[in-house]
Amino acid sequence: MIYTIIDVETTGQGNRMTEISIFKYDGSIVIDEFTSLINPESYIPTHITALTGIDNALVADAPTFEEVAQDILNITEDTIFVAHNVNFDYNIINGEFKRIGMEFTRKKLCTVRLSRRLIPGHRSYSLGKLCKALDINLVDRHRARGDAEATVILFGLLLQQPKADDVFKEFLNKNSRESTLPPNLPKEIFNALPSKAGIYYFKDKRGKVIYVGKAINIKKRVLSHFYSKTKKSLQMVRETRDIDFEISGSELIALLMEDAAIKHHFPIYNVSAKRSIQSYAIFSYEDRKGILHLASNKGRLVPNPILTFFNVRDVRLYLEKLCEKYNLCPKYCHLQEAVSECSHYSIKNCNGVCRDEEPIESYNNKVLEAIHDMSNQKENIILKEKGRNQNEEAFVMIKDGAYLGYGFIDKGEQINHIDDLNTFLIPQKNSVDVQKILRPVLLKI
C-alpha cells in the first residue's frame, strides 16, 4: 500500500493555497517528493505571514495551483491521502481543483484520529505537541515541508503499533466514518446521535457549546457539517470534541428549542442568529376624508401594530387576503400607490369607495371587521405537535398572543381544560425571534 503524506499552507481568509508538500511513502521509506510554493492569486494577510513566514513577495513568482495541478495528480495517483487533520488539507486541495474545473478523489487517513486510537493518553494531539511528546524533530513548524516531514515520521510510528493493521483496515473501510469525522471527535459519540428531529450542540475541549443547530434528522444534519468546505465549518469541526443532543419530536419545537438554546449559550459559530430581525407591522389610520386605511411599515416605526410579520412578501399576501375576504379597496390597503382609483391585477371585488361609489361609513365598518379578525389572532392557542415517541404528544402554548413555551405529555393523560397543560409546560421566553418562528404556523390556522 502506498501513501502520500501531505501538508498545505493557506491564506487563511478564503483558504487559497500558498504552499504544498507531498511525500510519497511505501510504509518504510519515502520514494518521491513534491514541494512547492503556490501563488494564491490573492492577498496573504499579515497575521498569516507572522505564522508561516510566507508573504506576498515570496509567492509572487511561484506557480499557480493550475500550473502544478497535474504534478499533484500524478504523485497522489493510486495512493492513500494522509494528513494531520486530513479533512482540512483534503478540502483545500479539492477546492483548488474544483476552481480549475478538475476532479480530485482519493481515499483518506487522518493521523490525528489514528493517533488517538493507536497511541491514546496524550494531553494534546496537535502536531506540534504530539511531536514533542514522541520526540519527533519538527523543523520549520507551519511550513508545508516541515509539517509534512514530521507527519511522515509520526505515520511510520503508527504503522508499527500493535493492532495497527486492524485499525488501518477499519479506517479505510468504505462504510467507516473515520475519514469524515472531525479529528478530535470519538466515533462512538457520532454513532450515538439519533436520526430524529431535535437540536444538537457542538462542544469544544472545555465542554463549551460553540454551535447549536436544529434538524429533522439530527445524525444526517450533523454529518453534513463534516462535508461542508466553508471556512466556518472547517474551523468549527476542528474545534469539536463532543456533540450533545435533545429530541424534539417535531420541526416546530426543534426551532423553538434551538432559539432558546442559542440565547442561553451564545455560541460563537451561530453568527446568523445574532443578527437583528427586521419586522413589518400592519396598522390602521384615518385620512382627511374619514376613510380608514390599512397599511404596513417597519415594526420599529409602528407604535401599536395590529399584526407583525417578518418579511414584506408575507405582509402583502396577508393584506391581499383581507381585501378579498372583506371586499376592501387595494388602494386604501396600500397595495397600490399613487393611483386615483384601484386597478389591482387580481383583486376585483372593491365596491368602489375609491370611486365615490361606496359610502365611507359602510367601507369603514368592513375595515373595522377586518381589524377585529386580525386582533382575534392574539387569543389563547394550543398548537398540537408530534411527540418524541409514539406514546407521547407535544404542544406549544400561546396565551393572549404571547408565547409561553412548549411541553410533552403522555397520550394517556386526561386533559379537560387548558390549565391542565400547565403541569407539563416547559416555560420559555417570548421574543421577536419566536414570533418569527410561530407567525407562519398561526397564519394557517
Secondary structure in CASP SS format (residue, H / E / C, confidence):
PFRMAT SS
TARGET T0000
AUTHOR 0000-0000-0000
METHOD secondary structure of the structure
MODEL  1
M C 1.00
I C 1.00
Y E 1.00
T E 1.00
I E 1.00
I E 1.00
D E 1.00
V E 1.00
E E 1.00
T E 1.00
T C 1.00
G C 1.00
Q C 1.00
G C 1.00
N C 1.00
R C 1.00
M E 1.00
T E 1.00
E E 1.00
I E 1.00
S E 1.00
I E 1.00
F E 1.00
K E 1.00
Y E 1.00
D C 1.00
G C 1.00
S C 1.00
I C 1.00
V E 1.00
I E 1.00
D E 1.00
E E 1.00
F E 1.00
T E 1.00
S E 1.00
L E 1.00
I C 1.00
N E 1.00
P C 1.00
E C 1.00
S C 1.00
Y C 1.00
I C 1.00
P C 1.00
T H 1.00
H H 1.00
I H 1.00
T H 1.00
A H 1.00
L H 1.00
T H 1.00
G C 1.00
I C 1.00
D C 1.00
N H 1.00
A H 1.00
L H 1.00
V H 1.00
A C 1.00
D C 1.00
A C 1.00
P C 1.00
T E 1.00
F H 1.00
E H 1.00
E H 1.00
V H 1.00
A H 1.00
Q H 1.00
D H 1.00
I H 1.00
L H 1.00
N H 1.00
I H 1.00
T H 1.00
E C 1.00
D C 1.00
T C 1.00
I E 1.00
F E 1.00
V E 1.00
A E 1.00
H C 1.00
N C 1.00
V H 1.00
N H 1.00
F H 1.00
D H 1.00
Y H 1.00
N H 1.00
I H 1.00
I H 1.00
N H 1.00
G H 1.00
E H 1.00
F H 1.00
K H 1.00
R H 1.00
I C 1.00
G C 1.00
M C 1.00
E C 1.00
F C 1.00
T C 1.00
R C 1.00
K C 1.00
K E 1.00
L E 1.00
C E 1.00
T H 1.00
V H 1.00
R H 1.00
L H 1.00
S H 1.00
R H 1.00
R H 1.00
L H 1.00
I C 1.00
P C 1.00
G C 1.00
H C 1.00
R C 1.00
S C 1.00
Y C 1.00
S C 1.00
L H 1.00
G H 1.00
K H 1.00
L H 1.00
C H 1.00
K H 1.00
A H 1.00
L C 1.00
D C 1.00
I C 1.00
N C 1.00
L C 1.00
V C 1.00
D C 1.00
R C 1.00
H C 1.00
R C 1.00
A H 1.00
R H 1.00
G H 1.00
D H 1.00
A H 1.00
E H 1.00
A H 1.00
T H 1.00
V H 1.00
I H 1.00
L H 1.00
F H 1.00
G H 1.00
L H 1.00
L H 1.00
L H 1.00
Q C 1.00
Q C 1.00
P C 1.00
K C 1.00
A H 1.00
D H 1.00
D H 1.00
V H 1.00
F H 1.00
K H 1.00
E H 1.00
F H 1.00
L H 1.00
N C 1.00
K C 1.00
N C 1.00
S C 1.00
R C 1.00
E C 1.00
S C 1.00
T C 1.00
L C 1.00
P C 1.00
P C 1.00
N C 1.00
L C 1.00
P C 1.00
K H 1.00
E H 1.00
I H 1.00
F H 1.00
N H 1.00
A C 1.00
L C 1.00
P C 1.00
S C 1.00
K C 1.00
A C 1.00
G E 1.00
I E 1.00
Y E 1.00
Y E 1.00
F E 1.00
K E 1.00
D C 1.00
K C 1.00
R C 1.00
G C 1.00
K C 1.00
V E 1.00
I E 1.00
Y E 1.00
V E 1.00
G E 1.00
K E 1.00
A E 1.00
I C 1.00
N C 1.00
I H 1.00
K H 1.00
K H 1.00
R H 1.00
V H 1.00
L H 1.00
S H 1.00
H H 1.00
F H 1.00
Y H 1.00
S C 1.00
K C 1.00
T C 1.00
K H 1.00
K H 1.00
S H 1.00
L H 1.00
Q H 1.00
M H 1.00
V H 1.00
R H 1.00
E H 1.00
T C 1.00
R C 1.00
D E 1.00
I E 1.00
D E 1.00
F E 1.00
E E 1.00
I E 1.00
S C 1.00
G C 1.00
S C 1.00
E H 1.00
L H 1.00
I H 1.00
A H 1.00
L H 1.00
L H 1.00
M H 1.00
E H 1.00
D H 1.00
A H 1.00
A H 1.00
I H 1.00
K H 1.00
H H 1.00
H H 1.00
F C 1.00
P C 1.00
I C 1.00
Y C 1.00
N C 1.00
V C 1.00
S H 1.00
A H 1.00
K H 1.00
R C 1.00
S C 1.00
I C 1.00
Q C 1.00
S C 1.00
Y E 1.00
A E 1.00
I E 1.00
F E 1.00
S E 1.00
Y E 1.00
E E 1.00
D C 1.00
R C 1.00
K C 1.00
G C 1.00
I C 1.00
L E 1.00
H E 1.00
L E 1.00
A E 1.00
S E 1.00
N E 1.00
K E 1.00
G H 1.00
R H 1.00
L H 1.00
V C 1.00
P C 1.00
N C 1.00
P C 1.00
I C 1.00
L E 1.00
T E 1.00
F E 1.00
F C 1.00
N C 1.00
V H 1.00
R H 1.00
D H 1.00
V H 1.00
R H 1.00
L H 1.00
Y H 1.00
L H 1.00
E H 1.00
K H 1.00
L H 1.00
C H 1.00
E H 1.00
K H 1.00
Y H 1.00
N C 1.00
L C 1.00
C C 1.00
P C 1.00
K C 1.00
Y C 1.00
C C 1.00
H C 1.00
L C 1.00
Q C 1.00
E C 1.00
A C 1.00
V C 1.00
S C 1.00
E C 1.00
C C 1.00
S C 1.00
H C 1.00
Y C 1.00
S C 1.00
I C 1.00
K C 1.00
N C 1.00
C C 1.00
N C 1.00
G C 1.00
V H 1.00
C H 1.00
R H 1.00
D C 1.00
E C 1.00
E C 1.00
P C 1.00
I H 1.00
E H 1.00
S H 1.00
Y H 1.00
N H 1.00
N H 1.00
K H 1.00
V H 1.00
L H 1.00
E H 1.00
A H 1.00
I H 1.00
H H 1.00
D H 1.00
M H 1.00
S H 1.00
N H 1.00
Q H 1.00
K H 1.00
E C 1.00
N C 1.00
I E 1.00
I E 1.00
L E 1.00
K E 1.00
E E 1.00
K E 1.00
G C 1.00
R C 1.00
N C 1.00
Q C 1.00
N C 1.00
E E 1.00
E E 1.00
A E 1.00
F E 1.00
V E 1.00
M E 1.00
I E 1.00
K E 1.00
D C 1.00
G C 1.00
A E 1.00
Y E 1.00
L E 1.00
G E 1.00
Y E 1.00
G E 1.00
F E 1.00
I E 1.00
D E 1.00
K C 1.00
G C 1.00
E C 1.00
Q C 1.00
I C 1.00
N C 1.00
H C 1.00
I H 1.00
D H 1.00
D H 1.00
L H 1.00
N H 1.00
T H 1.00
F H 1.00
L E 1.00
I E 1.00
P E 1.00
Q C 1.00
K C 1.00
N C 1.00
S C 1.00
V H 1.00
D H 1.00
V H 1.00
Q H 1.00
K H 1.00
I H 1.00
L H 1.00
R H 1.00
P H 1.00
V H 1.00
L H 1.00
L H 1.00
K C 1.00
I C 1.00
END
